[in-house]
Amino acid sequence: MGKVLIVTYYWPPSAGVGVQRWLKLSKYLSENGWDPVIFTPENPDFSVKDKTLEKQISPEIEVIRFPIWEPFQFFHALTGGKNKNSVKQGVVLEKTKQSLFEKASVWIRGNFLLPDPRVFWVKPSIKYLLDIVDKNQIDAVITTGPPHSMHLIGLGLKKTKGLKWLADFRDPWSEWDLLPKLKTTTLAHSIHRKLEQKVLKKADCILTVGPRLAEGFTALGAKKVEVLYNGVDPEDYEGLTVSKPTPTKFIISHIGLMNDTRNPSALWKALRELIEENEVFADNFQLNLAGIVSENILDDFKKDPLLSEKLVYTPYLSHEDVFKEAANSSLLMVILNNTDNARWILPMKMYEYLSVGRPILLLGPEKSDAEGIIESLKAGFSVRFDDKDSLKRAIEITFQDYINGNIERKAHDMAAFDRKSQAKRLAAFLDELVLEK
């Protein structure tokens, strides 16, 4: 067995999409000749937790937890904890009116905490890991970001130990579309670029989640880039049953983050018109939103009695409940960011939706990676973000299927997005790198 050190900020009990990729891949790596050792913070500062994920950690995996200091802890102490929920999870970025403290927090985050607030963990971690690498006879290291400071740990280990190194990018770095919201100056952005270049040029292989991101990192100078899609673990949805093939209500669901850049105003207009024009639709329709939803979006719903009475909002669902919620829906929404670079985005929820086989309504730009997958699998509809009429038609078609009792679970070919097959592919990357020694 080879040994690979996986450096990740997100690990159970952290919830959300950031933890899923390496929790699942590490689970199946040992079946393919690689023994994973996880390195993660002992006291990370994330607010959303899912205790059910802890039972999915393979008992054979060694998990090393090392203390971290994060600036959020300073801000909480400074304000007596009253700003605890506004300086994390991007919540402050959604506010139309920010306090002076919040404005200062955003500016400091965007210009001093580079590449991100976890940067203070980098040097202590490198120093601590030098002995771990030797004692555990580590053959390779994988770092996953964001937070992209994890890659700086890989960079340090590459320089000091000469380990084979895979840097995994779940999101862009210097091309991240939220950098402008962080008020990042030209100088700060140039620092991002320089750090990113060091990682791209020193890493033996760049892993990323889709073709467009792969093309982007190649254009930025990465010497070797491989696509390893996100996906789902078959054990998460095998045996999932639904009481009836067609749900008892016409439920349109969105599960996950819905921030201001994903606010589908044309969709809300389409739904409002359908409620007003079609009494049968109005009687059967229910809108389910689950997960972190922008306060601005929720405030807009409160001002709209027609839609608000149809809304069922659940602030959080466990990973187990996500599949149940999706399976009992009639139409599942995937909403990409309404930004210029949205063509690369492949949300984790899309793979979860595909696994349960309900129709999908994708809102995003033309010729996106997500559209390619939805169309190749004939899994639903792909509509432009502001095309109200096409959105309305897609909903009407699905609603008619609902009335006719034809919304059944459709089995998709998930081979490319199966965590077991992805782990096998990852092991092949590791084998190739180590054999190059």
C-alpha positions in Angstrom: 0.0 0.0 0.0 1.2 3.5 -0.8 0.5 6.2 1.7 -1.0 9.6 0.8 -1.4 12.6 3.1 -4.6 14.5 2.4 -4.7 18.1 3.7 -8.2 19.4 4.0 -9.8 22.2 6.0 -13.3 20.6 5.7 -13.8 17.3 7.5 -16.7 15.9 9.5 -18.5 17.3 11.5 -18.3 20.1 8.9 -21.4 20.1 6.6 -21.8 21.3 3.1 -20.2 20.4 -0.2 -16.6 21.1 0.8 -16.4 18.0 2.9 -18.0 15.5 0.6 -15.3 15.1 -2.0 -12.4 13.9 0.2 -14.6 12.2 2.8 -15.9 9.9 0.0 -12.7 9.5 -2.1 -10.6 8.6 1.0 -13.2 6.0 1.9 -12.5 4.0 -1.3 -8.8 4.8 -1.9 -7.7 1.8 0.3 -9.5 -0.5 -2.2 -7.1 0.7 -4.8 -3.7 0.3 -3.2 -3.5 3.7 -1.3 -3.7 4.2 2.4 -5.0 7.8 3.2 -3.9 9.9 6.2 -6.1 12.9 6.8 -4.6 16.1 8.1 -7.3 18.6 9.2 -7.8 21.4 11.9 -8.6 20.4 15.4 -10.8 23.4 16.1 -12.0 24.8 12.7 -14.4 27.7 12.7 -17.3 26.6 10.6 -20.9 27.2 11.6 -22.8 24.5 9.7 -22.3 21.0 11.0 -23.6 17.6 10.2 -22.9 15.0 12.8 -24.2 12.2 10.6 -21.2 12.5 8.4 -18.9 11.3 11.2 -20.2 7.8 10.9 -19.1 7.7 7.3 -15.4 8.1 8.1 -13.8 4.7 7.5 -12.4 3.3 10.8 -9.2 2.3 8.9 -8.4 5.9 8.1 -5.9 7.8 10.3 -7.1 11.3 11.0 -4.6 13.8 12.4 -6.1 16.9 13.9 -3.9 19.9 14.5 -4.9 23.2 16.3 -5.6 26.2 14.1 -5.9 29.9 14.9 -8.3 31.9 12.8 -9.0 35.7 12.7 -12.7 35.0 13.2 -11.9 34.1 16.8 -10.4 37.5 17.3 -13.4 39.2 15.8 -15.8 37.2 18.0 -13.8 38.1 21.1 -13.7 41.8 20.1 -17.4 42.1 19.6 -18.6 39.7 22.4 -19.8 37.2 19.8 -22.6 39.4 18.4 -21.1 39.4 14.9 -20.4 35.6 15.0 -22.8 34.8 12.1 -22.0 37.9 10.0 -18.3 37.4 9.3 -18.5 33.9 8.0 -20.3 31.9 5.3 -20.3 35.0 3.1 -23.4 36.3 4.9 -22.1 39.8 5.3 -21.5 40.0 1.5 -25.2 39.6 0.9 -26.2 42.6 2.9 -27.3 45.8 1.1 -26.5 47.8 4.3 -23.3 47.0 6.1 -22.2 48.3 9.5 -18.8 50.0 9.7 -17.4 46.9 11.4 -18.7 44.7 8.6 -17.2 46.9 5.9 -13.9 46.8 7.7 -14.1 43.0 8.1 -14.7 42.6 4.4 -11.8 44.9 3.4 -9.4 43.2 5.8 -10.4 39.8 4.6 -10.0 40.8 0.9 -6.6 42.6 1.3 -4.7 41.3 4.3 -5.8 37.7 4.9 -4.2 36.3 1.7 -5.1 34.0 0.2 -7.7 33.5 2.9 -8.2 33.6 6.7 -6.7 30.1 7.2 -3.3 31.3 6.1 -2.0 31.4 9.8 -2.3 27.6 9.8 0.3 27.2 7.0 3.7 27.5 8.7 2.8 25.6 11.9 1.3 22.8 9.8 4.4 22.5 7.6 6.6 22.3 10.7 4.4 19.8 12.4 4.1 17.6 9.3 7.8 17.1 8.7 8.0 14.4 11.3 4.6 13.0 10.3 5.8 12.5 6.7 8.8 10.5 7.9 7.1 8.5 10.6 4.2 7.5 8.3 6.4 6.9 5.2 4.2 9.2 3.1 4.6 8.8 -0.6 2.5 11.7 -1.9 0.4 14.6 -0.6 -3.0 16.0 -1.8 -4.1 19.4 -0.8 -7.7 20.6 -1.5 -9.0 24.1 -1.7 -10.7 26.3 -1.1 -9.5 27.5 1.3 -6.5 27.8 -1.0 -4.0 28.2 1.9 -4.1 24.4 2.1 -2.1 24.5 -1.2 0.6 26.5 0.5 1.1 23.6 3.0 1.6 21.3 0.0 4.0 23.8 -1.5 6.0 23.8 1.7 6.1 20.0 1.9 7.1 19.8 -1.8 10.1 22.1 -1.1 11.3 20.5 2.1 10.5 16.8 1.4 10.2 16.6 -2.3 6.9 14.7 -2.1 4.8 14.0 -5.2 2.0 16.6 -4.9 -1.5 16.8 -6.3 -3.2 20.2 -5.7 -7.0 19.8 -5.9 -9.0 22.9 -7.0 -12.7 22.6 -6.3 -13.1 26.3 -7.2 -11.0 28.9 -9.0 -8.4 31.0 -7.1 -7.4 34.3 -8.8 -10.5 34.1 -11.0 -12.9 33.6 -8.1 -16.0 35.7 -8.8 -16.3 36.8 -5.2 -13.0 38.6 -5.1 -14.5 41.9 -6.2 -17.1 41.7 -3.4 -14.2 41.4 -1.0 -13.0 44.8 -2.2 -9.7 43.2 -3.3 -7.3 45.8 -4.5 -5.0 45.5 -7.5 -2.1 44.8 -5.2 -3.9 42.1 -3.3 -5.1 40.5 -6.5 -1.5 40.4 -7.8 -0.5 38.5 -4.6 -3.2 36.0 -5.3 -1.8 35.6 -8.8 1.8 35.1 -7.5 0.8 32.5 -4.9 -1.4 30.7 -7.5 1.4 30.6 -10.0 3.8 29.0 -7.4 1.3 26.3 -6.8 0.4 25.7 -10.4 4.0 25.4 -11.4 5.3 23.4 -8.5 2.5 20.8 -8.1 3.1 17.6 -10.0 -0.6 17.4 -11.0 -3.5 19.8 -10.7 -6.9 18.1 -10.0 -10.1 20.0 -10.7 -13.8 19.3 -11.0 -14.7 20.0 -14.6 -13.4 20.6 -18.2 -13.6 24.4 -18.2 -11.7 24.8 -14.9 -9.1 22.4 -16.3 -8.7 24.6 -19.4 -8.4 27.7 -17.2 -5.6 26.2 -15.0 -3.8 25.0 -18.1 -4.0 28.5 -19.6 -2.6 29.9 -16.3 0.5 27.7 -16.7 -0.2 24.4 -14.9 2.0 21.6 -16.3 -0.4 18.7 -15.8 -4.2 19.0 -15.2 -6.6 16.2 -14.7 -10.4 16.3 -14.3 -11.9 14.4 -11.4 -15.6 15.2 -11.3 -17.5 15.6 -8.1 -20.1 12.9 -7.6 -22.0 10.7 -5.2 -21.4 7.6 -3.2 -23.8 4.8 -4.3 -24.3 3.8 -0.6 -25.9 7.2 0.0 -28.9 6.5 -2.3 -29.0 2.7 -2.8 -32.2 1.4 -1.4 -33.9 4.8 -1.3 -37.6 4.3 -1.7 -40.4 6.8 -2.4 -43.9 6.1 -1.2 -45.4 6.9 -4.6 -43.8 7.1 -8.1 -45.4 10.6 -8.5 -45.2 12.9 -5.5 -48.4 13.8 -3.7 -47.9 17.5 -4.5 -46.2 19.3 -7.3 -43.0 20.2 -5.4 -40.2 22.3 -6.9 -37.2 22.1 -4.7 -33.8 23.8 -4.4 -31.4 22.3 -1.9 -28.2 24.1 -1.0 -26.8 27.7 -1.2 -29.0 30.3 -2.8 -27.1 33.6 -2.6 -27.8 36.9 -4.3 -25.8 35.9 -7.4 -28.2 32.9 -7.8 -31.4 34.8 -7.2 -33.6 33.7 -10.1 -36.0 36.6 -10.4 -37.3 35.4 -13.8 -38.2 32.1 -12.2 -40.2 33.8 -9.4 -42.1 35.8 -12.1 -42.8 32.6 -14.0 -44.2 30.9 -10.9 -46.2 33.9 -10.0 -47.9 33.9 -13.4 -48.6 30.2 -13.3 -50.3 30.6 -9.9 -52.4 33.4 -11.2 -53.3 31.8 -14.5 -53.8 28.1 -13.6 -56.0 27.3 -10.6 -55.0 23.6 -10.7 -51.4 24.5 -10.6 -52.0 26.9 -7.7 -53.8 24.2 -5.7 -51.0 21.6 -6.2 -47.8 23.7 -6.2 -45.3 23.9 -3.4 -41.9 25.5 -3.4 -39.2 23.9 -1.1 -36.0 25.9 -0.4 -33.5 24.1 1.9 -30.1 25.3 3.0 -28.5 28.8 3.2 -30.7 31.3 1.5 -29.8 35.0 1.2 -31.7 37.2 3.6 -32.5 39.5 0.7 -34.3 36.6 -1.1 -36.2 35.7 2.0 -37.2 39.3 2.6 -38.5 39.5 -1.0 -40.7 36.4 -0.4 -42.2 38.0 2.7 -43.3 41.0 0.5 -44.9 38.6 -2.0 -48.0 36.9 -0.4 -48.7 34.9 -3.6 -45.3 33.1 -3.4 -44.7 33.2 0.3 -47.8 31.0 1.1 -46.4 28.3 -1.3 -42.9 28.4 0.3 -41.6 25.8 2.7 -38.1 26.9 4.0 -35.8 24.6 5.8 -32.5 26.3 6.9 -30.6 23.0 7.0 -30.9 19.4 5.9 -28.5 16.6 6.9 -26.7 14.8 4.0 -29.0 11.8 4.5 -32.1 13.9 4.3 -31.0 15.7 1.1 -31.6 12.5 -0.9 -35.0 11.9 0.7 -36.1 15.5 0.0 -34.9 15.3 -3.6 -36.6 12.0 -4.3 -40.0 13.3 -3.0 -39.8 16.4 -5.3 -41.4 16.8 -8.8 -38.8 19.2 -10.2 -35.3 19.9 -8.9 -33.6 23.2 -9.4 -29.9 23.7 -10.1 -29.1 27.4 -10.2 -25.6 28.5 -11.4 -24.2 31.9 -10.5 -25.5 34.7 -12.7 -21.9 35.8 -13.5 -19.5 35.7 -16.4 -17.6 32.6 -15.4 -20.6 30.4 -14.5 -19.9 28.0 -17.3 -17.4 26.0 -15.2 -19.7 25.5 -12.2 -20.8 22.0 -11.5 -22.7 22.1 -8.2 -22.6 19.0 -5.9 -26.4 19.1 -5.7 -26.6 18.3 -9.5 -25.0 14.9 -8.9 -27.2 14.2 -5.9 -30.3 15.1 -8.0 -29.1 12.8 -10.8 -28.7 9.9 -8.4 -32.4 10.1 -7.3 -33.6 10.5 -10.9 -36.2 13.3 -10.7 -36.4 15.9 -13.5 -33.9 18.8 -13.2 -34.3 22.4 -14.2 -30.9 24.0 -14.7 -30.7 27.8 -14.8 -27.4 29.0 -16.3 -25.5 30.2 -19.3 -25.5 28.4 -22.7 -22.8 25.7 -23.3 -21.9 25.3 -19.6 -20.3 22.2 -18.3 -23.5 21.5 -16.3 -25.7 21.9 -19.4 -23.5 19.3 -21.2 -24.1 16.8 -18.4 -27.9 17.4 -18.1 -28.3 17.2 -21.9 -26.1 14.1 -22.4 -28.1 12.2 -19.7 -31.5 13.6 -20.9 -32.1 14.6 -17.3 -34.3 17.6 -17.7 -34.2 21.2 -18.9 -31.5 23.8 -19.4 -32.7 27.3 -19.5 -31.0 30.7 -19.6 -31.1 32.6 -16.3 -33.5 35.4 -17.4 -35.6 33.5 -19.9 -39.0 33.7 -18.1 -41.0 32.2 -21.0 -38.8 29.1 -21.4 -38.7 28.6 -17.6 -42.5 28.8 -17.6 -42.8 26.2 -20.4 -40.4 23.8 -18.7 -42.5 24.0 -15.5 -45.8 23.6 -17.4 -44.4 20.4 -19.2 -43.3 18.9 -15.9 -46.6 19.9 -14.2 -48.6 18.1 -17.0 -46.5 15.0 -16.4 -47.3 15.3 -12.7 -51.1 15.5 -13.5 -50.8 12.5 -15.7 -48.9 10.6 -13.1 -45.7 10.3 -15.2 -43.1 11.8 -12.9 -41.2 8.6 -12.1 -37.6 8.1 -10.9 -35.3 7.7 -13.9 -32.1 5.8 -13.6 -29.1 7.6 -15.0 -25.7 6.3 -16.0 -23.7 7.5 -13.0 -20.5 5.7 -13.9 -18.5 8.9 -14.4 -19.7 10.3 -11.1 -19.5 7.2 -8.9 -17.1 7.8 -5.9 -15.8 4.2 -6.2 -14.8 4.7 -9.9 -13.4 8.1 -9.1 -11.2 6.7 -6.3 -9.9 4.1 -8.7 -9.0 6.9 -11.2 -7.3 8.9 -8.5 -5.3 5.9 -7.4 -4.1 5.6 -11.0 -2.9 9.2 -10.9 -1.0 8.5 -7.7 0.5 5.4 -9.1 1.8 7.2 -12.2 3.3 10.0 -10.1 5.0 7.8 -7.6 6.4 5.5 -10.3 8.1 8.6 -11.9 10.4 8.8 -8.8 
